[in-house]
Amino acid sequence: MAKRIILIIIASSFMLNAQWVLQNPYPTISFLMSVKFVDTQTGWAVGGFGTILKTTDGGVNWDAQVSGTEARIEEVYFPDAQTGWVVGQDGIILKTSNGGTSWISQNSGTTNSLQSVYFTDEQKGWAAGHKGTIIKTTNGGSFWQTLISGTTNELESICFIDSQTGWVVGYKTILKTTNGGISWVKQIGDTTDWMYSIHFSDSQTGWVVGEKGRIFRTTNGGETWTPQISNITTSLSSIHSFDPQNAWITALFGTILKTTNGGLNWLPMYGDTVGWLQSINFIDSQTGFAVGRNGGIIKSTDGGNSWEKMNRGFIYSLSSMDFIDAQNGCAVGGSGIVLTTSNGGNNWEFYESGVLDHLASVSFIDVQTGWAVGGSGRIIKTTNKGANWDTQVSGTPKWLNSVRFLDAQTGWATGDDGVILKTTNGGDTWGKQNSTSVYNIESIFIIDAQTLWAVGQAGTILKTTNGGANWALKPITNTQTMLSCYFIDSQTGWVVGTEGRIFKTTTGGATWLLQSFTENRFLYDIEFTDAQTGWVVGNYGTILRTTNGGENWISYGTPDYGYLTTLDFIDAQTGWIAGFSGAILKTTNGGVTYLKPEIQNETPASISLSQNFPNPFNPSTVVNYALPASGVVTVKLYNIQGREVATIFNEFRDAGNHSFFIDATKYGLSSGVYLYRMTTGGTAITRKMVLLR
């Protein structure tokens, strides 16, 4: 059946770092935390993994600037087109004097994360962040002075209207100074609300926004704050006011609130983006930009009444890809999405597969002929490179997780509840094989017409030496789900799965060696180009590479890449990775030109527990922590009522810098506010996080 074709052109690739090119989406997949424009054409957006983007044509095109850091950048501020600062994780401050062509690190005097920065001119500026940190410079950042805020609460946003008068907000906190920050006075009593953003349009009129849809407005410089009705209950992340009457607020699900009457009424405006919007900035009463999750950038030229998406590409969740050669490949994913390329991924064509079920796996035997499988026992086939797809009868309603073809006639598919199917006539008919397993089978690998492997739940590893007539269970000391496998011959292969496990066999599955283990990691796919060189991808942006058969695995990923679910290499140099949010990465140098700087093994001076990132999050988030001494560390999760809902881990840890992940799906968490608490050596630290599902 013929299907309508929609052509999606990715105009230009984007360098994430020296080894991987982001082919989709454009300009970035990083979570963008802040945006600042100096006129309608020139602006910057910053975010995770040291991302700094600049546009000089009103957001149509964006160039990556070299920040020199992998730290998350929280906010950017430019008082003019040449001079600007960014602040972020671990107290980082960078300055540019040439519009971002080069960025120079400044000494902030703190290792606490800095969340916000504001300058009144090229010399005078302030930054605020965690643990009540406020710092000030009067010489353009050559020296930063630590100020006494009078609080240890987290501070999220700072704003000044002149060199003397400013405000800062955060957790249960609104503070004001009238002497340039020498002293700060609390303006509002204790509240359970977390305030995320503050902005003043003049010396008297300002707004504060925060969690639970809270909006407060003052018309007397903050002596009193009046609550306003937002009509939503989700967290409000950013506010920008152009004058005392006109203001805009960003919130969850692309929501933008607007008022034209000083906040008496707030009207919802919906930006054309997905997920959380983190920051908003208006240059004049008509032109504004907002940024957020998945590199989302939107623009308005009519005062926020309508919004245009400035990103290019697509954000479909991708589950599987298969390249025939350096030019021709296909990717499939959520809602029956099918994408094909004939120029190495520079352009992707979107085809309708004719099904709405999630497509979990794809396999091509040549440029024209391929199969895809997915939900509800779906099997579809194309003989013209994905332009048209015909449905084949699988004979099962079970979810199918994997498909592989040996040639134009012979192929296998695996699925839930132990399903293994085989065809010998190109899929015209499919017959069931006896897998001897009742567990979901996640992946299958073909060595030759007789020898195949399949892996799945509960540590299931199956092998056949007669084309699937009989499947034998191979013993392994593991009960976690195995998600993918790859073999270079009948004896040597690897399997990967949940809890970051990588196993290797050199005995045809008789024995298995655990090569790697990382808690809270899901490793979704693995591939080798020879006996020594291989790659693994997984959640939290995991990219691992080995050049010695898996004895050592080196990490090249970053959490900003998101969930990476599939990879395919055609040789040791050229390969692609894809995942959720439509991420497609490509390397033509084996992914090894750039190495992440090694984390220094300096012993931290004190115990610390960082704010989780991203926050709010869905479904997963990462937390960094530091230990000055080795010992048993316990991390537990509580709901807002104080009831324990999960133990993240309770294990011995060496002194040093560490991180852990919290996956809401793993613990069955619903939307809400949670507390995570770390206890070690008689010290306990608790922080708040927000899950938005």
N, C-alpha and C positions, 0 to 999 in steps of 0.2 A: 504494500500500500504506500503510495506516495505521501510524503510528509512535507509540510511547509518548512522552508529553511530561513533562519535568521542569521545574518552574518555579523559576528562580533569581531571587530578589528582592534587588536591591541597595538596602538600606534608606536609605542617604544617600550623597550625593556627598562628595568630599573635595578641598579646595583644595590643589593643588600649589603654585601661586603665583597671582598676580592674573589671569592670562589663561587658564589651562587648569584645568578641573575634572577630577579623577580620578574617573571613574564606576565603574571596576573596576580592580583589586580594592580592598577597603576593609580597613584605613584608609590604606594606603600601598603603593607599589611600590618604595620605596627599600630598599636593603640596610640592615637594622637591625643595628647593631654592638654595642649594649649595652642591658641592661634592669635596672632597680632599683625595688624596691617597699619602701615603709616600713610597710605593713600589708597585709592580704589584699585590700583594695579599692583602694588608692592607689599608683600606680606610674607610671614614665616609661620610654619606649623612645626611643633616639636612633640616628641613622645618616646616610646620605648626603644631600647637598644641604641641609645644615643642619636636617635633620628632628628635631623634638622632639615626641613624642606623650605625652599624659597620659590616664590613666584613673582614675576615682573609683568604678567599679562592678565591680572585679575583672576588667577586661579586656574586658567586653562592648562598651563604647563607648569610643572614643578621640577626643580633641580635639587638633588641631594647635596648638602654641604657636609664637609668632613668635620665632625665634632671632636674626633680623637678619643671618644669614650664609648663604652658599652653600657654605661649607667643610664637608667631611665631619666629623661628630662621632663620635669613637671611643668615648667612655665617659661615663657619667653616674653621679653619686653624690649621694645625699641622706642626711644624718644624721638629718633629721626631715622632717615633712611640708611645711615651708615653705622650708627652706634647702637649696639644692643647687647643684652645679657640673657643667658639662660641659666636656670638653677635646677637641681634635681637630687637624685639619690646620693646618699653618703656625703652630703654637703658640697656637692660639685657646683662650681660657678665657672662659666665660660663667658668671655667677652669678645666682641668683634668691633673693629673700627673701620671696616671696609665692606659693610653690608653682608657679612657672613662668608666672604671669600676665604678668610682664615679666622679661626677661633683660638683664643689663648686662655689657658686655665688660670684662675685666680685662687688665692688662698682664702677660703671662707673662715678658717679658724674653728670649724666644727665638722664632725663626721655625721651629725644628725641630718636626715633628709630635709632638704629645703623644698617647700611646696609652692612658694609664691615669691615674686620679685616685682618691685615697682621703683621707677626713677622719675624724679620731677625735672631733672635736666641731665646733662652729660656727666655731672660730677656727683650729685646727691641721689642716693638710692638706698633701699631697704630690702631685706629678704626675711622670710619667716618660714618655720617648719616644725619638725617634731620636737617633743619635749620642751615646748615653750620657747624655742629658739627664735630670737630676733637679732639680726645683725644690720649694721649701717656702714655706709661709706660716704665720704665727702670728697673723694679724689678719684672718682671713676672706677673704684674697685681695686686700686693699688693696695689699699689697706681696708680691711673690714673689722669694725669694732663690735664686740658682743654687747648687746643691751640687756637690761634686766626687765623681763616681761611681767614678772610676778606670778607666773603660772608654769606648771610643767605639762599642761594639756597640749595636745597636738594642735598646731596652728596651720590653717589651710589656705588663707587668702589675706593679702595685705593691699591697702589702697591709701594713697595720699592725694590731697588736693593742692598742697603747697609744701614748702620745705619744713613747715612746723606741724601741720595738722594731718593726722592720718589715723587709720583704723586697721585692726587685724581681727580675724575671726577664726574659730576652730571648734574643738570639742568643748561644749558648754561654755563658750567664751566669746565675748565681744569686748575688745579693748580699744581705747582711744588715747592718743597723745596730742598735746598742743605745744610741745617743745622739741619736736624732731626726734622723739623716741627716747629721750632721757628718762622719762617716767610715763607709765601707762595706767589708766584708770578703767576699771571694769564698768561697763555701761548697762549691763543687764544682769539680773540675778541668775542663780544657778538654774539650768534647764537641762532636760534630758536630751535635748536636740543637739545634733552635730551640724554645725554651720560650715558650709563648703565654699561660699563665695560672697564677696562684698564689693559694692561699687557705688561711688558717689558722683552725681552729676554736677554738684556745686557744694559749697561749704555747709549747706544745711540739709540737702535732700540726698538720701541714700537708701539702698536696699541691702538686705542680707537674705540669703536663701540656704536651705539645708535639707536634712532628711525629713521624711514623712510629708513632703510637699510644703514645708514651712516657708513662709515669706514674711519678713518684717520690713517696715518702712519707717524712716524718720524724716521729719521736716524741721528739726531743730538741732542738727549736728550730732544727734545720737543721745541727747538727754532723755528722750523717750522713744520707744520703738513700738509701733502699732502693727499687730498681726493682720495680714491680708489673706484672702481666700484664693487658693490656687485651683481648687476643685480636683486635685489629684493627690494621691497618697505616696507616690514614689519619690525617691530622692531627687532634689534639684541640685545640679552640679555647678552651674555658672550663671551669672547675671551681668548684663551690660546695659547701662542707661545712657541715653544720648542727651536727655534733658529731664527736668522734673516730671514730665508727663509721659515720655516714651521710654520703654525699657523692654528687654527681651531676656528670657530664661531658657536654659537647656535642661532636659530631663531624659528619662528612660524612653526607649522605643522610638527614638527620633523625635520626640515631642519637643516643640518650642512654644513657650507661652509668650504672649505679647500684650502689653497694655499701652493705651494712648490717653489714659486719663489718670495717670499717677498711681495706678494699681487698684482703683476701685473695681475694675473688671480685668480679668486676665483671660485672654482667648487662646485656645490651643491651635497652634500651627504645626503641621507635620512635615518635617524635612524628608527628602527622598534618600534615606539612608537606613541602615540596619543597626539596631542595638543602641547602646548608650552613647549619648552626646556629652562630651566633657567640657567644651569651652566654646564661647561665642564672643564675637567682636564686631561692632558696627563702626564703620568709618564715618558715615554721615547718616542722615535720617532714612536713607533708602538702601544703602549698600552694606551688607554684612556677611560674615562667614561663620560657620560652626564646624567643629571637628570632633571625632570620637573614635569608637571601637572599629577595628578592622580597617584602619586608615581612612575612615569616612570623612569626606570633605563636601560640604554643601554651601551654596551661595544664594543670597537673595538680592535683588535689585529693586524691589518694590516695598521696602520697609518691613520685610518678614512675612508678607502675606502669602508668598509662594517661594519655593526653594528649588534650586537646580543642583543635581548631583554633579560634582566636578571630577569624581573618579572615573576611570575608564576600565572596561573589563566586566567581569561577572563575579558574583559571590556565591555561586552554587557550591554545595558540599560535594567534594569529589572523593570517591572510594577506591578507584582502581584506574590504572592506565597501562597501555601496552604500545610500545614503539616497535615498528618493523625495521626501520633504518633511521639514519640521522635526520630525515625530513618528515616521515610519516608516522603519526601516532593517533591514538584515540583515548579519551578519558570518559568515565561514566560516574554517576553519582545520584544524589537525591532527586526525587520526583521524576525519575526516568530521564535525567539529563544525559545527553550524548554530545561530546565535543570532539572534533577532529582537526588535525593540522597537517599541512603538506609542506611546511617550511620551518620545521624544527621548533615550532611553538611560538614563532613571532606573531602568527595570526591563528585564531581558532574559530572554526565554524560550528554554530550551534544547530543541532538537528533534533527534531521531535522523534522520539523512539516509538511513540504510539502507546506507551504505558505510563502510568503515574506512580507505579511502585518504585521504591528505591532500587537502583541498580548497584549491586555490590562488587561485581567483578566483570572484566572484559578480557577476551583473548582473540588475537588476530593471527592468521597463518600467512597472510600476504597483505598487500596494500588494500585489496578490495574486500576480503572475506574475513568476517569476525563474528563472534557470539558474545552476548552479555546475559548475565543472570542476576536475579534479585528476589524481592519480596513476593510472596504468594506463589512460589514455584515458577516464576517467570523465566522463560528462555526466549531470547530473540536473536535473529540472525540477519546479517547484511551481506550482500554480495557486490555492493557498489560504494564501499568506503563510508558507510553510515548514512548515506542519503536516504535510503529506505530500509525499513526493518520489518521482517516477517516473524510472527509469533510461532514458536514450536511448542508441542505438547510435551510437558515434562512428566506428567503422570503423578505429580505430587503437589499438595498445597503448601508444603513446607518452604520456609525461607531458604533460598539457595545463596551460599556465601562465596563460592569460588568456581571458576570454570577454566579449564586448560585444554587446548587441542594439540595433538601430535602432528596431524596433517589435515587435509581437507575433509577426511571422512571420520577420523577417530578422535574422540574427545571424552572428557569426564567432567562432571559437576558434583559438588558436595554441598550439603546443607544441614539444617537443624535435625536433631533427633537421629543422628547417624546416617542420614541419607547420602548415598553415593550413586550417581547415575552414569551410564556409559552409552555412547552412540558409536556406531560403525558405518553410518551412512550420512554423515554431515549434519546430524540432528533431526533428520526426518522422523526417526523414532528413537526414544530413549528407554533403556532398560535399567531396572534397579539391580544393584549389587549388594551382597550381604557384607556390611562393614563390620559386623559383630559388635557394634557400639551403639549405645542409646544417647550418646552425647552429641552436641552440635559439632559438626566438622567444619572448621573455619577456612582451611586452605588445602590445596592439592598441588603436587609437583610431579612432573613427568620426567623420568630419566630416559626411558625408551618404551617401546610398545608393551613390554612385559613388567617393567619395574617402575613403581610409583610409590609416593609417600603422601599421607594425609595426616593433618594434625587438628586438634580441637580442644574442647572443654576437658576439665579434670585431668590435665596432663596427657590426653590421648595422643598417641603417635602410632599410626598404622602403616604397614608396608605390604605391598603385593609384589610377587615375582612372576605372576601369570596373567597380567593384564586386568586384574581385579576379580578374577574368578574366586580367589580367596584372599582375605586380608588378615594379617597377623598383628596383634598388639605388641608393640615393643616397650619393654619396661623402662621406666624412668622415675627417679625419686623426686617427683614434682606433681602437685595436684592443681597447679594454676592452669588457666586456659592458655593453650598454645595458639597463636594467631597466624603464623606464617612459617614456612620452611623453605630451604634452598639446599640443593645437593649438586656437587660438581662431578660426582660419580656414584657408583652403587654403594661405596663404603663411607664417603666423607660428606657430611652435611651439617647444617645448623637449623635449629628451631628457635623462635622467639615468641614472647607472649607477655602476660601480665606480670606485675611486680618487677618489670625490667629484666626478666630472665633471658639469657642467651645460653643455649646448650649446644655442644658440638659432639659429633660421633665420628670416629675413624674406623669403626668396626661394623658398619652396616646396621647400626642401631642396637647392637648387642650391649654396648655401654655408652654412657653419655657423661660429658664433663661440663659442669657449670662454669661458663666463662665470665659472666657478668650478672650483677644483681643490683637493681636500684628500686627502692621502695616507692610505691605510688606512681610508677611509670607503666604505661602500656606501650609495648613495641609492636607495631602493626605490620611491618613488612621488612623483608631482608632479601638481599641479592648479592651474589659474588660474580666477579668477572674472571677470576682464576682461583687457584687454591689459597692464595694469600690475601687478595684484595676484595673487600666487601663493605657493604653499607647497611645500616639499619635506620629506620625512622619510627617515630612514635609521638605520643602526646607531649604537650609542653614544648613543642618545637624541637624535639629530639632528633638530631642527626649524628650518627656514630659512624666511624670509619676505621677499618683495620687494614694493615698491610702485612700482617704476619699470621694470617689464618685465625684471628680472633684471640690470640694471646693477650693483645692489648687493643682497647677500643678508645679512640680519641673523639671527643665531642666537638662538633662544629655548629651546633644549633643555638637557638635562643628562644625563650618562651614566646616572643612576639610572632614567631612563625605559626603558632597555634598547633592544632592537632594535625600532624602529618601522617597520612594513612597509606600512601602507596609510593613506590619508586620503581624506576626502570632504567637500566643502563644498557647501551648497545655496545659499549667497549669500556676500557678502563678510564677513559677521559670524559666521555659524553653521557650524560644522564639527566633524568628529570625526577622531581619529587612533587607530589600534590597532596592536598588535604582539605580540611574544612575551610570555609570562607573563600573557596575558589583559589586558594594559594597554589601557584605553579612556579617552581623554581627550576633553573637549568644550570648545569655546569659543563664546561668544555675543557676543564683541566683537572678532572678527577676530584674537584672540590678541596684541593689541598694548598692553593696559593696562600690562603689566609689562615692563620692559626689564632684562636682566641688566646689572649694573654693568660698565662698561668696565674691562678689565684695565689697570692703570696701567703706563705705559711707562718706569717707573724702571728704570735699569740695575742688575741684581743686583750685589751686592758680591763674590760669589764663585761659582764653578761648583758646581752641586748637581744631584743625580739622586735623585728621590723614590722611595720604595717604591711599586711598582705597586698599583693598586686596581681591582677587588677582588683580594685575595690570601688564599687560593687563588682561582683563577678558572676559568671554563669558559663559552664558548670564548675570550673576549676580555678584555683588561685595558688600562688607561690608565696612562701614566707621565708625570709632569711633570718638567721639567728647566729649569735656569737657566744663562744664559751671560753673564758680565761683559763679554765682547768677541766680536765677530763672528768667524766662522771656519768651517772645515770640521768637521762633526760626524759621527762614525761610531758607529752603534749596532749591535752584533752580539749574537747569541743563541747560547749554548753549553749543551750538556747537562752533567750533573753530573760527567761524566768529563773535561770541558774541551774536548770536540770541538765545533767551530763547526757549527751547524745552520742558521743563517740570518743574512743581513744585513738589518736592518730598514730602514736608510737610510745613505747616505754622501754628504752634500750640505752646501752652504754654508748657514749660518744666521746671522741677525742677532743682535746682543746683545739679551737680554731673556728673558722667560719663555715657554716652549714646552711642548708635550706631543706624545706619539706614542702609537699604539695597537699592540698586539700581538694578532693574531688567530691562534689555534692552528690553526684550519681552513685558513687561507691557507698556513701553513707545514707542514701535515701532522704536527703534533705529537701525541704520545701523552702519557698521564698521566705525571707525574714532576716532579722538581726541575730547574729551569733557571736559568742565570745570564744576566743581560743586562748588557752592558758598553758604556759610553759613553766615547769617546776624542775629545779635542779639545785643540789647543794644547799637546800634550805631557802632558796630564793624563788619567788613566783612572780611572773609577769603576765598580765592579761591585756589583750587588745580586742577591739570590736571589729567585726566585718559584716558586710551586707551581701546576701545572696538574692539575686533577682532572676527568677526563672520565667 
